[in-house]
Every structure is written in structure tokens, then in C-alpha cells.
Amino acid sequence: MGTMKNNSSSSKLPWKRTWITGAGRGIGAALAHGLCWAGVDVYASARSEDQLQRLKSDLSDAPGRIHPCPLDICDIEQVERLASDWDNTNLWPDLVVLNAGTHDPFPAADFTAFRTMQLIETNVGGTLNCLEPVLRHFMQQNHGHIAVMASVAGYRGLPTAAAYGASKAALINLCEALHLDLKGTNVKLQMICPGFVRTPLTDKNEFKMPALMEPEDAAERILEGLSSNRFEITFPKRFVYWLKLLRLLPYNWYFGLVAKATGTGKG
């Protein structure tokens, strides 16, 4: 994995400590690299302690430090214990990136409520578990920065993504509502909606993924966006532009175009 050592956009970041969930691999790990090389300490969470220790070893020479925080975001008690540790040490992160999630693509023929709810429990429920103590603390101190990882898959339905798309659509709506509620406070909330990024999760997709990006490139775009005042951080621009345009189309046009673009047959 690239370290983003020479990324000039990361040289003047305003945070001292950051918490990243889902930091063991993919976008989360790439983002941890970018932040650490910019001198930011990172609380790195994932279910796999081995992945976190590998990340710490990879970044041993970086100016920022990795603090492995093994965590299952679906276990609210684990999340609350971590928040309690920060309360006791007064070492809360000033930026929180709720990145952790999973992907389980399946067609309608394999649809089950259990399979769908398992994914939603992680992507939505796990995010909510982490968001609760973070939002509570940041609102109490009237300061803090939160970013939630949604996806362009939440814009409109995509093949084999009934569960994943529904979970990301829920996060988009959640962030929009909270952004309105936080107006007038010093708590900054941003929503990240990447296009297709090459990760172990997108490797599960069997359809063609237009404008596929590498995680290091995605992390660089995210860092640029986090340093801005934009609510939505989304990329790549040209691909997302067309997706947003597709949201305006009637269904008969939309289904046909998406089927053609992804090679999934007749819409």
C-alpha cells in the first residue's frame, strides 16, 4: 500500500487525533496512512487485531502514531467502553471517520430477510453505535468533526446491491438530517460518497465497475474533502456527475442505462 508521504494536501491538517473505524484494510487503512504521514495520531479500529498490528508496523516511521483499538462496531458495549476510556484520559479524537461497513452482493433469487438485515445491522446499526457517544461528546463540548462513509450506491438501486444500497441510502438520509440539526453549532458533519474503489468488498462484485479507483487515490480525495467545508465528499467527479444526473431520469430510462453500463443485461 502506498504511504502518501509526498501528498502536499495532507501537510497542514488541523487534527491532532483521529478515530477511523474499518481501518484494517481498504479505504480505512489508506486513510490512516495519509493521516499518519501528515503527523496525525490515529485510533485505528477493526475487528481484526492482526490487521491493526500490521498497520501499526507499516507506519512505525511515520510522524503520527497508530493506536490499535480492536472493536466490533455492532457491539455497543465495546463502543461505549472505548468512549469511556477517552473520557477518562481526556484524549478524545477531534476527527472521527465512521468508515466501517461490509458488502454482500446477491441477486433477487438469493434474497433473504436475514441476509439483508445482517448487512444493515453492520452498515447502519454499527455506524449508529459509534455515532451516539461521539455526537454526545462533541455536542457537549460544542466542537468536533465527524465524517460518515456512505456511497454513491445509496443514490439509486444498483444490480445485486439491494441490501448494500439500502444501507447506504439510510446513511445518506441520516447525515442530511443531522447536518440540518447541527446548524449553528461547532460540530462539523460530512458525508463521504465514493464511487467504485478497489477493496476486498468491491472485489465481490461480478459486474463491471466504471471508473474504478485505488484506495490510496480515494484516501487523498477524502483528505482534501475533509479539509473543505463541503457537506458531501464524492468522487470521481465525472462518474458521480453522471450518477447524479441518472437520479433525475424516469425509471424506464434509468434501468436500461444502468443495465448497459454494468453489463447486467436488459433493464
C-alpha positions in Angstrom: 0.0 0.0 0.0 1.2 3.5 -0.8 2.0 5.7 2.1 1.1 9.1 0.6 4.3 10.5 2.0 4.5 13.2 -0.6 0.9 14.3 -0.5 1.2 18.1 -0.1 -2.6 18.4 0.5 -2.0 16.4 3.8 0.8 18.7 5.1 -1.4 21.1 7.1 -4.2 19.1 8.6 -6.0 20.6 11.6 -6.5 17.5 13.7 -4.3 16.1 16.4 -6.1 12.7 16.9 -8.4 10.8 14.6 -10.6 7.8 15.1 -11.1 5.6 12.0 -13.4 2.6 12.1 -12.8 -0.1 9.5 -9.1 0.9 9.5 -7.7 -2.6 8.9 -7.8 -2.6 5.1 -9.2 -0.8 2.1 -10.1 2.9 2.3 -9.7 3.0 6.1 -6.1 1.7 6.0 -5.2 4.1 3.2 -6.7 7.0 5.1 -4.8 6.0 8.2 -1.6 6.1 6.1 -2.3 9.5 4.8 -3.1 11.0 8.2 -0.2 9.4 10.0 2.3 10.7 7.4 0.8 14.1 7.9 1.6 13.8 11.6 -1.9 13.0 12.9 -2.3 10.2 15.6 -4.8 7.6 14.6 -7.0 5.5 16.8 -7.5 2.6 14.3 -10.4 0.2 14.8 -11.2 -3.0 13.2 -12.4 -6.5 14.3 -9.0 -8.0 13.3 -6.2 -7.2 15.7 -3.7 -8.7 13.3 -4.6 -6.2 10.6 -4.3 -3.3 13.1 -0.9 -4.5 14.3 0.3 -4.8 10.7 -0.9 -1.3 10.1 1.0 -0.1 13.1 4.1 -1.8 11.9 3.8 -0.4 8.4 3.6 3.1 9.9 6.3 2.8 12.5 8.4 5.5 10.8 5.5 8.0 10.3 5.4 11.2 12.3 1.9 10.3 13.5 1.2 7.2 15.7 -1.2 4.3 15.2 -3.1 3.3 18.3 -4.8 -0.1 17.6 -8.3 -0.3 19.1 -9.8 -3.7 18.2 -13.5 -3.2 18.0 -16.7 -4.8 16.8 -18.9 -1.8 15.9 -22.0 -4.0 16.3 -21.2 -4.4 20.0 -22.5 -1.2 21.7 -20.8 -2.2 25.0 -17.4 -2.3 23.3 -18.0 1.1 21.7 -19.1 2.7 25.0 -16.0 1.3 26.7 -13.8 2.9 24.1 -15.6 6.2 24.5 -15.3 5.9 28.3 -11.5 5.4 28.0 -11.3 8.7 26.1 -13.4 10.4 28.7 -11.1 9.1 31.5 -7.9 10.1 29.7 -9.2 13.3 28.1 -7.7 12.1 24.8 -10.8 12.2 22.6 -10.2 12.3 18.8 -11.1 15.6 17.2 -11.9 13.9 13.9 -14.0 10.7 13.7 -14.3 8.8 10.4 -17.1 6.2 10.6 -15.8 4.1 7.7 -16.5 0.5 8.8 -19.0 -1.5 6.8 -19.5 -4.6 4.8 -20.8 -5.7 1.4 -22.7 -8.8 0.5 -23.9 -8.7 -3.1 -26.7 -11.1 -4.1 -29.4 -11.2 -6.8 -33.1 -11.3 -6.1 -33.1 -15.1 -6.4 -30.9 -15.3 -3.3 -32.7 -12.6 -1.3 -33.5 -13.3 2.4 -34.5 -11.0 5.2 -31.8 -12.5 7.5 -29.0 -11.8 5.0 -30.2 -8.3 4.3 -30.6 -7.5 8.0 -27.2 -8.8 8.8 -25.7 -6.2 6.4 -27.9 -3.4 7.6 -27.0 -4.2 11.2 -23.4 -3.6 10.4 -23.6 -0.7 8.0 -26.3 1.2 9.7 -26.5 -0.2 13.2 -22.8 -0.3 13.7 -22.4 3.3 12.5 -25.2 4.4 14.8 -23.5 2.6 17.8 -20.3 4.7 17.1 -22.1 7.9 16.3 -24.1 8.0 19.6 -21.2 8.6 22.0 -19.2 10.7 19.5 -22.2 13.0 18.8 -23.0 13.2 22.5 -19.4 14.2 23.4 -18.9 16.7 20.6 -22.2 18.4 21.3 -21.4 18.7 25.0 -18.1 20.4 24.1 -19.6 22.2 21.1 -16.7 21.2 18.9 -15.7 18.2 16.8 -15.6 16.8 13.3 -17.5 13.7 12.1 -17.4 12.0 8.7 -19.7 9.1 7.8 -18.9 6.8 4.9 -21.9 6.4 2.7 -21.7 5.5 -1.0 -23.0 6.5 -4.4 -24.7 3.1 -4.2 -27.2 4.9 -2.0 -28.3 7.3 -4.7 -30.4 4.8 -6.7 -30.7 1.0 -6.9 -27.8 -1.0 -8.5 -27.6 -4.7 -9.5 -27.1 -7.2 -6.7 -26.9 -4.3 -4.2 -30.4 -4.3 -2.7 -29.1 -4.7 0.9 -25.9 -2.6 0.5 -27.6 0.2 -1.4 -30.5 0.4 1.1 -28.0 0.7 4.0 -26.1 3.5 2.3 -29.3 5.3 1.3 -30.2 5.2 5.0 -26.8 6.7 6.0 -27.3 9.5 3.4 -30.6 10.4 4.8 -29.3 10.2 8.3 -26.4 12.6 7.5 -28.7 15.1 5.7 -31.0 15.3 8.7 -28.2 15.6 11.3 -26.5 18.2 9.2 -29.6 20.3 9.4 -29.9 19.7 13.2 -26.3 20.7 13.8 -26.6 24.1 12.0 -25.5 26.8 14.4 -23.2 24.5 16.4 -19.4 24.0 16.1 -19.9 20.3 15.3 -19.0 19.6 11.7 -20.6 16.7 10.0 -19.6 15.5 6.5 -20.8 12.6 4.3 -18.4 10.6 2.1 -19.9 9.1 -1.1 -17.2 7.3 -3.1 -17.7 5.7 -6.4 -16.2 2.3 -7.0 -12.9 1.8 -5.1 -10.8 -1.4 -5.3 -11.1 -3.0 -1.9 -11.8 -6.6 -0.7 -15.5 -5.6 -0.6 -15.8 -4.4 -4.2 -13.8 -7.5 -5.3 -17.0 -9.4 -4.6 -18.9 -7.6 -7.4 -19.3 -9.6 -10.5 -20.4 -6.8 -12.7 -18.3 -4.1 -14.5 -17.4 -1.2 -12.2 -17.0 2.0 -14.1 -14.2 4.5 -13.0 -12.7 2.0 -10.5 -10.2 3.8 -8.2 -7.4 2.6 -6.0 -7.8 3.1 -2.2 -4.8 5.4 -2.0 -6.4 7.8 -4.5 -9.7 7.6 -2.7 -8.0 8.5 0.6 -6.3 11.5 -1.0 -9.7 12.8 -2.2 -11.2 12.2 1.2 -8.4 14.2 3.0 -8.9 17.0 0.6 -12.7 17.0 1.2 -12.3 16.8 5.0 -10.2 19.9 4.8 -13.0 21.7 3.0 -16.4 23.0 4.1 -18.3 20.7 1.6 -21.1 18.6 3.2 -20.7 15.8 0.6 -17.3 14.4 -0.3 -17.8 12.5 -3.5 -15.5 11.2 -6.3 -14.5 10.6 -9.1 -16.2 13.8 -10.3 -17.2 12.9 -13.8 -18.6 9.5 -12.8 -20.6 11.0 -9.9 -21.9 13.8 -12.1 -23.5 11.1 -14.4 -24.9 9.2 -11.4 -26.5 12.4 -10.0 -27.9 13.0 -13.5 -29.3 9.5 -13.5 -31.2 10.3 -10.3 -33.4 12.7 -12.4 -34.3 10.2 -15.1 -37.6 8.3 -15.2 -37.3 4.6 -14.2 -37.6 3.1 -17.7 -34.6 5.2 -18.9 -32.6 4.6 -15.7 -33.0 0.8 -15.6 -31.9 0.5 -19.2 -28.8 2.7 -18.8 -27.6 1.0 -15.6 -28.1 -2.5 -17.1 -26.0 -1.4 -20.1 -23.3 0.3 -18.0 -22.8 -2.6 -15.6 -23.3 -5.4 -18.2 -26.1 -7.0 -16.3 -28.4 -7.5 -19.2 -31.6 -5.9 -20.3 -33.1 -3.3 -17.9 
